[in-house]
Amino acid sequence: MEQEGKNIMKKFFITSLLIVVAILFCSITEASNWKTDFEKASLDAKASDKYMLLDFSGSDWCGWCKRLEQEVFSQDAFKDFAEKNFVCVLVDFPRAKEQTKGLKQQNQDLADKYGIKGFPTIIILSPDGEPVAKTGYLQGGAREYARHLEKIIEEYKAK
């Protein structure tokens, strides 16, 4: 009986450890190459002459935001395209994830500035910070989304 109790505790510990590792891996994957400090991202965009992609998201509760992350942002086809063309900023409004007071205020100020009414909303800014376009979730996956963003940039440059 004592051995059975030890086996149950061992299984519980291993399962718990695997869950923690999975959560950490997912958090790291989601956050890779995405900035949260808008001012720093703006300086990076200007210095590198890249456009900015602002993802206004409810990352832990918004179904369409989760789909956009899963189908587009987490895919290599999008990551490769974004690395060459964008400084990506996650402007997140989570319900369960902790954020600093400063980050919450920054995100709310950005939502007010760009008139965000729902999630996900994607704002594209020029390297100088000028608004270029507003878009959101689109079906078709990472390659199609990259083409969509590329077209937005081309049309802006043609003006």
N, C-alpha and C positions, 0 to 999 in steps of 0.2 A: 504494500500500500504506500509506504514511504517513497519507494522508487517511482511509482506511478505519479505521485505528486511532484517529484523532481522533474520527470519527463514533461509534465504539463507546464511547469514553470519555464523549463528550457525552451519549449516550443513557443510559449508566449513571448519570451525574451527575444528569440530569433525573429519572430513575426513582427514584433514592435520595432526592432532594429531595421528590418527591411523596409517597413513603412516609412520610418524617419529618413533613411537613405533615399528612397524614391521621392519623397517630398522635397528634400534638399536638391536632388538632381533636377527635378522639374523646375524649381525656383531658379536655379542657376541657368538652365537652358532658356527659360523665358526671358531672363534679364540680360543675356549675353548681347553685347554691342548696343544695347539700348541705354540711353542716359535718362536721368530723372531731373537733373539740374538744368533748367531752361537757359539760364544766363551762360553757363559754361558751354552748353551745346551750341548756343548762338555764336559764341566766339570761335568754337571749333568749325562751325559751318562757314563762317566768313573766312577764316584762315585757310581752309581747305577748298574753298570755292564749291561747296556742296550745298544742295538744297536740304531743307529740314522737313522731316516727316513727324508730325505730332499725332500720336495715337491717343485720343481721348477714350478711355476704357473704364469699364467696371470689371476688372480682370477676374475677380473671384465670384461674380454673381450674374454677369450679363452673358446670356447664351450666345448672342451674335458676336460678342467680343471674343469669347472662347473659341468660336468657330474660325474667326479671322486669325487668331493666334495659331490654332492647330492647322488650318488649311493653307495659310499663307506665310505668316511671319516666322514660323518655326521650320520652314522648308528651305533646303539649300538653294534652290533656284531663286527664292526671294532674298535670302541672306547675301548671296553673291552679288545680286543686282544692287541691293541697298548699300552694301559696303563701298561700292564704286560711286554711288550717286547721292547718298543721303547721310545726314546725321539724324539718327532716329531717337525720338524722345517719347517715353511713356508718360502720359499725363493721366494718372490712375485715380479712380474713385472707388476703392475697394470697401467692402463692408466688414470683412473679417481680418484683413491684413492690417498690421500696425503701420502708421506713417508718422513722421515728425509733424509738429504743428506748422513748421515752416514749409514743408512740402505740401501739406494740405492747403495752406494759404496760397502758395504759388499756383497750385493746380486750379483752385477756384478762381483766382485772378485771370489765369489763361482761359478758362471756360467762359468767363464773363467777357473778356476781350474779344474772343472769336465767336461769341454767340452760340455756344454749344447747347443744343436742345435735347440730344439723345446720344446713346452709345451703340456701337462705336462710331465716332466721327474722326476722320482723318483730315488734318489740315496740312497743306504743303506750303512752305515758305521758301522764298528765294534765298540765296546765300546772304543777301543783305537784309533779310528779315521781312521782305514784302510779301503779303498774302498772294498766293498763286492760285490755289484751288481748295475746295472742300469736297470730300468724298466719304465713302464708308465701305461697308462689306460688299463684295461682289463675288458671285459664284464663278468658278472656273479654275481655282487653284492659284498657286504661286506664280507660274509663268504668265498667266493671263493678267494677274494683278500687276506684275512688273511691267507688262506691255501697257496697261492702263496708265500707270504712273509715268512711264516714259512718254506717252502721248501728251499727257498734261504738261510735262516739262517742255516738250517740243513746241506745243502751241503757245506756251508762255514766251519762249525765246523768240518765236516768230512775230510777236507783237511789236 
